[in-house]
Structure formats: C-alpha cells, structure tokens
Amino acid sequence: MKKIKKKLPLDKYIDQALYDKRNGYYMKNITFDKYGDFITSPNISILFSEMIGLWIVMYWQKLGRPKKFNIIELGAGNGEMMFQIINILEKFIDVKNCLNFYIIEKSNFLKKVQKEKLKKSKIIWLDNISKLKSNNKCLFFGNEFLDAFSIKQFEKINNIWFEKYIYEYKNKRYFKNVKANIKKYIKVLGKEFSSNQNFIEFSPEQEKFIKNLSRYLKKNFGGVLLIDYGYVKSKMFNTLQSVKNHKKNNILLNKGNADITHLINFKLLKKIFLNNGLKVNGVISQGEFLKKMGIFERAEIISKNKLFNDKVKIYSRVKRITDIYGMGGQFKVIFASHKTINFNLGF
Ligand SMILES: C[S@@+](CC[C@H](N)C(=O)[O-])C[C@H]1O[C@@H](n2cnc3c(N)ncnc32)[C@H](O)[C@@H]1O
C-alpha cells in the first residue's frame, strides 16, 4: 500500500501555499503588475482608485460629514490603491482632515512594501479586525481581497458527499475525494445553495471573516465595499484556479510560487451578509459601477491636453477595466452596510 506522507483538505493546502510564514506565495517577493503573475485593476489604471476615492467622498457626505471617520483597506497588495485614493482626497481637504486611514494586511512582506509606498501618509497597519479598537463611523473597502481566501470543495457522487483533499506521496501530489459530513456547511448555505447541487465550493474562512466584519459594522455604523471577480448564481461550479506568469498553472505544482484563487459567488456572499444582520445596498458589474461613477468623463478631462499616444494609453486602460466582455463584466462590486444606511451611488 502507498505510504501517504501528507494529506490536506483543499482549504488547508491553499492556506499553506499562500500564507505559510516562510514559503507562502503572499509572504514572499510578489508584485501585482506585468512583471508578476497577475495584474489588478488599481495597477492597470489610476482612475479605478480615483473612482473609489470619489465614492468615499460622497459616502462621507451622505453620512452627514462625520468629524471622525475611519477608512480601512482590506488586503492592500502593493499599496497602489490606497496611494491613489489618498492622492485624490488631497483635492477634498475638508473630507481628508476628518479621515483616519487603516490597512488590514496579513502578509508581513506586503506590509513592508505598503509602508514604503505610503511613507508620506499617516496610516495604521493592523493584522486583523479584532485589533481595530476605534468606534468611529467607518468604511472598509477591498479589491481582490476575498479571492485570496482558501476554499473547500465538495462533490456529490451516487448521493454521497466527498471533500477534495490533496495527498502527497514521494514528492508527487494528487487529488483524492474523502467522504465528508457537510451538515454544518449546509446550515450556512441554506436550501438555495445546497439542494439541486452536485458540487459545492465554500470558504469557511471567508464566512468567519464576514461574521466578524459584520459584527463590527453593526456596532460602528459601518459599510464595506468589495470588488472581486465572480458570478451571481445559485448553481455552483468549480472555479478554483492558479496562475503563474499570467498563465494557468496546475494547482498541484509550484506550491508557494503561484497564486491560487477562485471566483466569488456574489449571490452567496449577499446571503451571508444578510444572515449576519447587514443590508446589501447593491451588487453590480465593475464596468457599470465605474461608468456610473464617471470614469469616462474623468478620462476625458485628464487626457485633454495630452499627446495622442498618452490619450490612447489612458483610454485603453480604462477600456480594460470597464469592458463588459473582459474585467468590467467578470468583476463585481458589492456594498453592504449597517441596516439604517441608504446609499446606492454607482449601483
Ligand atoms: C490578490 S491581493 C490584492 C491586492 C490589492 N488589493 C490589489 O488589488 O492590488 C490580496 C491581498 O489580500 C491580503 N490578504 C489575504 N487574506 C488576508 C486576510 N485574511 N487579512 C488581511 N489581508 C489578507 C494579501 O496579503 C494581499 O495583500
């Protein structure tokens, strides 16, 4: 019989691959641009972050211009988004003077990168929400934050549920289905997401995070704006993927040297927010959100006196993040908040 050296459920394998203190992908030399393995919207066009910055200004106004308001970025990568948001807020100095900036970041390596990029700004770094002791009104935001969490996968074969594991034998890895009891997950998923389903993808870690975040938002009159790639359907499918050098990678290979990610099921995410006593003000595609926020008008203003080549650069980048057949359609935006808040700008 084969001597199995290691066996891990998929979520534990992903967690090791991404966040092992020494060898985890996010804990090492990672970049978010064309030289790295993947590129994110804030690193494609600064107008992406500008639109979020403007959204923050309008939200602050809607809340009655609180004198002390906390802005918290979740998973800030190389710090580009926070950098551009703070930049645009310089133009709204009455707003900026009321804001305290925080970043919640898990990777010590990325914290260092962020601290260097944002060294001119006053920002407090925290490891997790439980470290946030302030009770000011607040807004959390995050781009491609939830897709960096680990997931579990279950498959129903002949009416029996199995969980996907990764076994290691003689330095080779392979998938193996292991019989599973999924009662506690079905409780969270409810009928809509568990019946008529032969495949379930679910992140217990994400659900725990949303639970803690929702508790904080309910207590502190807060909201959270999240942008990620995903879909809006009850029927689930296998969305697990790994990328290296902007190309697909076999998730069993290059452990710790390739990103592992998945699509967010925004319908399920909405349900989890509602289950936790929040209100969901809207879910919309990134393209529509950015258009409603005026990204094309802004592109026109900043490209006015530019040379033709620079104009092309500005517009092609905006097209890349708004195109409904590309990132603009694949990515979605969700805004969840304290029940008493009514704000649906961009939705
Ligand atoms: C895919 S990257 C996105 C980076 C950035 N937001 C962007 O759009 O370029 C995910 C980020 O979330 C961080 N992260 C993942 N899980 C986290 C957690 N539980 N708490 C805090 N940060 C986390 C990662 O270290 C990384 O900075």
The ligand as an SDF file (V2000), in Angstrom:
LIG
                    3D

 27 29  0  0  0  0  0  0  0  0999 V2000
   -4.9640   39.4530   -4.5930 C   0  0  0  0  0  0  0  0  0  0  0  0
   -4.1760   40.5100   -3.4750 S   0  0  0  0  0  0  0  0  0  0  0  0
   -4.9550   42.0570   -3.8810 C   0  0  0  0  0  0  0  0  0  0  0  0
   -4.1160   43.2420   -3.5670 C   0  0  0  0  0  0  0  0  0  0  0  0
   -4.7010   44.6400   -3.8400 C   0  0  0  0  0  0  0  0  0  0  0  0
   -5.9470   44.8350   -3.1620 N   0  0  0  0  0  0  0  0  0  0  0  0
   -4.8570   44.8970   -5.3220 C   0  0  0  0  0  0  0  0  0  0  0  0
   -5.9860   44.9860   -5.7980 O   0  0  0  0  0  0  0  0  0  0  0  0
   -3.8290   45.0350   -5.9940 O   0  0  0  0  0  0  0  0  0  0  0  0
   -4.8440   40.0610   -1.9010 C   0  0  0  0  0  0  0  0  0  0  0  0
   -4.3330   40.8590   -0.7200 C   0  0  0  0  0  0  0  0  0  0  0  0
   -5.0540   40.4900    0.4560 O   0  0  0  0  0  0  0  0  0  0  0  0
   -4.1290   40.1490    1.5030 C   0  0  0  0  0  0  0  0  0  0  0  0
   -4.8610   39.1950    2.3830 N   0  0  0  0  0  0  0  0  0  0  0  0
   -5.3380   37.9640    2.0780 C   0  0  0  0  0  0  0  0  0  0  0  0
   -6.0140   37.4280    3.1120 N   0  0  0  0  0  0  0  0  0  0  0  0
   -5.9980   38.3470    4.0930 C   0  0  0  0  0  0  0  0  0  0  0  0
   -6.5570   38.4050    5.4090 C   0  0  0  0  0  0  0  0  0  0  0  0
   -7.2560   37.4030    5.9150 N   0  0  0  0  0  0  0  0  0  0  0  0
   -6.3790   39.5260    6.1300 N   0  0  0  0  0  0  0  0  0  0  0  0
   -5.6650   40.5750    5.6210 C   0  0  0  0  0  0  0  0  0  0  0  0
   -5.1060   40.5770    4.3960 N   0  0  0  0  0  0  0  0  0  0  0  0
   -5.2700   39.4780    3.6330 C   0  0  0  0  0  0  0  0  0  0  0  0
   -2.9430   39.6040    0.7390 C   0  0  0  0  0  0  0  0  0  0  0  0
   -1.7830   39.5320    1.5040 O   0  0  0  0  0  0  0  0  0  0  0  0
   -2.8770   40.6410   -0.3930 C   0  0  0  0  0  0  0  0  0  0  0  0
   -2.3340   41.8600    0.0600 O   0  0  0  0  0  0  0  0  0  0  0  0
  1  2  1  0
  2  3  1  0
  2 10  1  0
  3  4  1  0
  4  5  1  0
  5  6  1  0
  5  7  1  0
  7  8  2  0
  7  9  1  0
 10 11  1  0
 11 12  1  0
 11 26  1  0
 12 13  1  0
 13 14  1  0
 13 24  1  0
 14 15  1  0
 14 23  1  0
 15 16  2  0
 16 17  1  0
 17 18  1  0
 17 23  2  0
 18 19  1  0
 18 20  2  0
 20 21  1  0
 21 22  2  0
 22 23  1  0
 24 25  1  0
 24 26  1  0
 26 27  1  0
M  CHG  2   2   1   9  -1
M  END
$$$$
